[in-house]
């Protein structure tokens, strides 16, 4: 399921680069979020996920965390992703998947005092270095096939 989801995300990213998309990134985010939410709501109903749900048991802090994730994690983050996807290559834009956990790690440290060990800092440095190499690499266009290259006949190889 995770592989299928990743494949669908990659296909959608490549399609959105050249396909017909809404002119407003926020409209695109809203449409995708609504469609995804509706599908997950239906799947949750069929899976019986709402049997043990008691809305009164959810704390204010949890509701605020959910609101933060909706606004910044989905709305702002995905809008930025779509905007950058139209300005850069898909390979460079895909580096967000490596940078986001590093940002979340250090936000947790700064905002709620999570403990970060040395090996985590080293891992974050390796990740950021790799991302830096990807985004600073010169963009190479694919060379067109030469007209003089012989085309093998069927059965020849």
Secondary structure, DSSP 4 states (H G I P E B T S, - for coil): -HHHHHHHHHHHHHHHHHS---SSHHHHHHHHHHHHHHHHHHHHHHHTTTTT--GGGS-HHHHHHHHHIIIIIIIIHHHHHHHHHHHS-HHHHTTHHHHHHHHHHHHHHHHH-----HHHHHHHHHHHHHHHHHHHSPP-PPPPPPTTSPPPPTT--
